[in-house]
Amino acid sequence: MTEKVAYIDTSAIVKRYVYETGSEFIRAQYKDAYLGKVLLSFNVWNIGEVIGVFDRAHRQERITGEQFDEVMDRFSDETARLKKISRIRILNLSEKLLVSSWDVVIKYHIYVADALQIISAIEVGCSEFYTGDEKLHKLALSYGLNSIHLG
């Protein structure tokens, strides 16, 4: 039996730590990862984007410094824990992935980070692709990915 591999983009990762539409679904996926039912995956690029989202919330005073530290610690600790138990695969930002994403950027006129999500999901052979971005969801579907839009 082939293992379920779920690729989660930045918007989906954030839903794990900030309650919004789609958060319960993502929390269930993380729970399934701990239970050995799914392998989560994202690109190392996503880590920088997640940090940027949390930092922007702090700079805009939507969260306090204490909340920023707490969410950063939770994200870092959980990612390390999942890595230790082999329930997450973090793709390196390789030249191959980056160069492949450029064609997607040119063809669809999207941000390179979004193109990188598509190429990374294909590279990891994901069975499901989770995103909160409707445009990225539609593009993922056009690439044959089993994309789930989280709203």
N, C-alpha and C positions, 0 to 999 in steps of 0.2 A: 504494500500500500504506500502510495506517495504521500509524503508529509505536506500538510497545508502550510504554505508560505504566504504571509500577509505583508505586503509592502505598504508602509505608512508614510505619507508625505508630511511636511512640516505642520500643515494645518491640522492634520489628524493627531500628530504627536501632542500638539498644544492642548487639544481637547482632553487629553489624559490628565492635565494639570490645572486647566481652567474650565470651569463648568460652563458649557454652552451646548447648543444643539449638536447631537452626535457624541457627546461625552460618555453617555451610558454604553453605547455600542463599543467605543474604544476601550473603555474600562473592562468590558467583557472579554475583549480580545487579549488584553494584558493578563487577565485572570486565566484565560485558556493557555497563554504562553507559560505561565507558572505551573499549570497542570500538565504541560507537555503535549497539548493538543494542537498548538500552532507555533511556527517559528516566525517571529516578527523580523522585519528587515527595513532598513533605510540606509541612505548614503551618509557618509561622514559630513557632507555639505549641510545636511539637515541639522546637525548639532549646532553649527554656527547660526543657522537661521532661527532655531528655537531660542538660543541665547539672545539673539537680536530682538525677537518678539518680547521676551521677558524684560530685556533692558529698555525697550521703547515704552512698555507699560510703566516701568519705574520712572523713566524720565518725564513721562506725561502725567505723573502722579496718580495713575490709576491703581498702583499698588505702592505700599510703603517699602522702605529699604529692608525692613525685617521680612516682609512678604516676598520680596525679590530673593533674598538669601534663602528663604525656606523653599521656594519653588525651584531655585537652581540646585539646591542640595537634593531635593526629591528626584529631580530629573537625572542628575549625575549618579546618585546612589542606585536608582532603579536600573538605569542603563548598565552600570557596572555589574549589578547583581544578575541581570538577565544574561549578560555576556559570560559571566562566571559559570552559569548553569547551562550555557549553550542554547539559550532560547531566543537569542537575537543575533542577526547577522548584519553587521555594519560594513557596507561596501566602501572601499577606499576610493578616493577621487583620483582615478587613473586617467592617464592620457587618452586611452582608448574610449572610456566613457565620455570624457569631455569632448573629444573630437566628434564622436558619434552624435552628441547632443547638438552640435552646431548645425547639422543638416535639419534637425527639427526646428531650431530657432529660425532658420532662413525660410523653411517651407511654411511654417505656421505663424511666424512673427510674434513669438512669445519670448519671455524672459528665459535666459539660459538655465536658471534653477528649475523651472518647470520642465524644460526639455530634459534636464538631467534626471528628473524623477521618472519620466517615461522610460528613458534608456536604462536606468538602474533597475527598474521593475522588470523589464524584459531580461536583463542580464541575470538577475537572481532567479528568474523563472517563477515568479509569484503566481499563486492561484487566485489571489484577490488583491486589489489595489484600493486603498482607502484614502479619500481626500475630502476636504471641505470646500474645495474650489470647483465650482460648476464647470468653468471653461476647461480646466485640467481634466476633470471627470470625462467630459465629452471627447477630448483628445485621446485620453487613455482608451476609451471604448473603440475609437477609430483605429487604434493600434492593436486591437484584439485583446486588450486586457480586460479582465473581469472586474471592472471598476464599480465601487460603491460610493455614491455621493452622500456625505454625512450632513450636508446642510450648513 
